[in-house]
Amino acid sequence: MKNIIKSLVIVVAVAAVASVATWAYFSSTATVDNNTFATGVLEVRVNGQSAISGFSATNMAPGDCKGGSFTVMNYGAPWFGGPSTLTAKELVISAENMTGDTDLCDALTVEVENCSGSCETAYSAGTLAGLSDTDLLMSWYSGGLIAGSSETINYDVCLPDTGGDQNDLQSDSCEFDFVVDAYNPVKL
């Protein structure tokens, strides 16, 4: 029996040595180091500012319009000194923060044009309240408004002279903001 136990111990010892020997291997390591993931900046401005004062039109009558323009800048190099490094893949305008007399705000119409080069209508004589997330990018802007680029936006806000009796709009006032939003990628 002692011989069997000795034989068994020897077999287990040989198996252990053989098992360790099968775990031996050559190895090599390579590293991809110093990886960095950094985000860019998207900043749009109007006439070089984050906000500008709008227009004031007084003593308006049916059929009168107030027009104007402003420049939307993707505020980065090479033409502007701002931090923007990303392309505005979507650039939209909305009329927001309407206060005052609701009847007048609802009666006003607006037309918005992008006039970078030739003019192209972005919003055609719709209601002011309906001006929401309207695309400002020209049809020929295939990739968006790149950093350092700008677009000139023209607008006309009108009180139509059609639609019946407008006597109830006398001495009314409507205040609103034009808000331009830029997105990269596009807003879903």
Secondary structure, DSSP 8 states (H G I E B T S, - for coil): -HHHHHHHHHHHHHHHHHHHHHT--------------------EEETTBS--------S--TT-EEEEEEEEEE--TTTS-S---S-BSEEEEEEEEEEE-HHHHHH-EEEEEE-SSS-EEEEEEEESTT--SEE-S-TT-SS-B-TT-EEEEEEEEE--S-SS--GGGTT--EEEEEEEEEESS---
